[in-house]
Amino acid sequence: MIEVIYLGLMLIFIGFMLLMVALLLSIGKRGEGKVEGGGVVIIGPIPIVFGSNQKIATGLLVLAIVLVALLIILKYSWWIS
């Protein structure tokens, strides 16, 4: 159980580090750029996906379905063993 907590904290730390690297890389760029983004909110097993265009929303939907499936597989595999 402790290992799972450390794994979660490590993933949060890696996410913040990636955010800082992306911020530092974007500071050096000049000129106009196009910003696109999206997000996923997972309530129970149901993902709610939003994005600035169809391509981003589709990619996030696939990612959300994979993550929910992985969550269900891990949850039930730990109950069996």
C-alpha positions as CSV (number, residue, x, y, z in Angstrom):
1,M,0.0,0.0,0.0
2,I,2.9,2.4,0.8
3,E,4.4,1.8,-2.6
4,V,1.2,3.0,-4.3
5,I,1.3,6.2,-2.3
6,Y,4.9,6.8,-3.3
7,L,4.0,6.1,-6.9
8,G,1.2,8.6,-6.8
9,L,3.4,11.3,-5.2
10,M,6.1,10.6,-7.8
11,L,3.7,11.0,-10.7
12,I,2.5,14.3,-9.3
13,F,6.1,15.5,-8.9
14,I,6.9,14.4,-12.5
15,G,3.9,16.3,-13.7
16,F,5.0,19.5,-12.0
17,M,8.5,19.1,-13.4
18,L,7.1,18.6,-17.0
19,L,5.0,21.7,-16.5
20,M,8.1,23.7,-15.4
21,V,10.1,22.5,-18.4
22,A,7.3,23.4,-20.8
23,L,7.0,26.8,-19.3
24,L,10.8,27.4,-19.6
25,L,10.8,26.2,-23.2
26,S,7.9,28.5,-24.1
27,I,9.5,31.6,-22.6
28,G,12.3,31.5,-25.2
29,K,9.9,31.5,-28.2
30,R,8.9,34.7,-29.8
31,G,6.0,35.6,-32.1
32,E,2.5,34.5,-32.3
33,G,1.5,31.0,-31.4
34,K,-1.7,29.0,-31.5
35,V,-2.8,27.6,-28.1
36,E,-5.0,24.5,-28.0
37,G,-5.9,22.4,-25.0
38,G,-8.5,20.2,-23.4
39,G,-9.2,18.2,-20.3
40,V,-10.9,15.1,-18.9
41,V,-13.0,14.9,-15.7
42,I,-13.6,11.3,-14.6
43,I,-16.7,10.9,-12.4
44,G,-16.9,7.2,-11.4
45,P,-16.4,5.2,-14.6
46,I,-17.7,8.0,-16.9
47,P,-15.2,10.3,-18.5
48,I,-16.3,13.8,-19.4
49,V,-14.0,15.2,-22.2
50,F,-13.6,18.7,-23.5
51,G,-11.2,20.2,-25.9
52,S,-10.6,23.2,-28.2
53,N,-10.9,21.0,-31.3
54,Q,-12.0,17.6,-32.4
55,K,-8.5,16.1,-32.6
56,I,-7.6,17.0,-29.0
57,A,-11.0,15.8,-27.7
58,T,-10.7,12.5,-29.6
59,G,-7.2,11.9,-28.2
60,L,-8.3,12.7,-24.7
61,L,-11.3,10.4,-25.0
62,V,-9.1,7.5,-26.0
63,L,-6.7,8.3,-23.1
64,A,-9.6,8.4,-20.7
65,I,-11.1,5.1,-21.8
66,V,-7.7,3.4,-21.5
67,L,-7.2,4.9,-18.0
68,V,-10.7,3.8,-16.8
69,A,-10.1,0.3,-18.2
70,L,-6.8,0.1,-16.4
71,L,-8.4,1.3,-13.2
72,I,-11.1,-1.4,-13.4
73,I,-8.5,-4.1,-14.2
74,L,-6.2,-3.1,-11.4
75,K,-9.1,-2.8,-8.9
76,Y,-10.5,-6.3,-9.6
77,S,-7.1,-8.0,-9.9
78,W,-6.2,-6.8,-6.4
79,W,-9.5,-8.2,-5.0
80,I,-8.9,-11.6,-6.5
81,S,-5.3,-12.0,-5.1
